[in-house]
Amino acid sequence: MIEGLDREKVAELTGHADFGPMVDLAAAEIALGQGDPGSARRHFNRVRAPAR
């Protein structure tokens, strides 16, 4: 469900520029809870990736 969010639009509407990374952190936590460390690692890596 959270994967389908338009992160840029929500960030613009809410005024929270860090909305996208927060979604990735939430998705990583969900993946860990579901026992999927590979998916969690991918989400964490998106948060850790340098901004371009």
Secondary structure as the mmCIF struct_conf table of DSSP 4:
data_model
#
loop_
_struct_conf.conf_type_id
_struct_conf.id
_struct_conf.beg_label_comp_id
_struct_conf.beg_label_asym_id
_struct_conf.beg_label_seq_id
_struct_conf.end_label_comp_id
_struct_conf.end_label_asym_id
_struct_conf.end_label_seq_id
HELX_RH_3T_P HELX_RH_3T_P1 ILE A 2 GLY A 4
BEND BEND1 LEU A 5 LEU A 5
HELX_RH_AL_P HELX_RH_AL_P1 ARG A 7 THR A 14
TURN_TY1_P TURN_TY1_P1 GLY A 15 GLY A 15
TURN_TY1_P TURN_TY1_P2 ALA A 17 ASP A 18
HELX_RH_AL_P HELX_RH_AL_P2 PHE A 19 GLY A 33
TURN_TY1_P TURN_TY1_P3 GLN A 34 GLY A 35
HELX_RH_AL_P HELX_RH_AL_P3 PRO A 37 ARG A 48
BEND BEND2 ALA A 49 ALA A 49
HELX_LH_PP_P HELX_LH_PP_P1 PRO A 50 ALA A 51
#
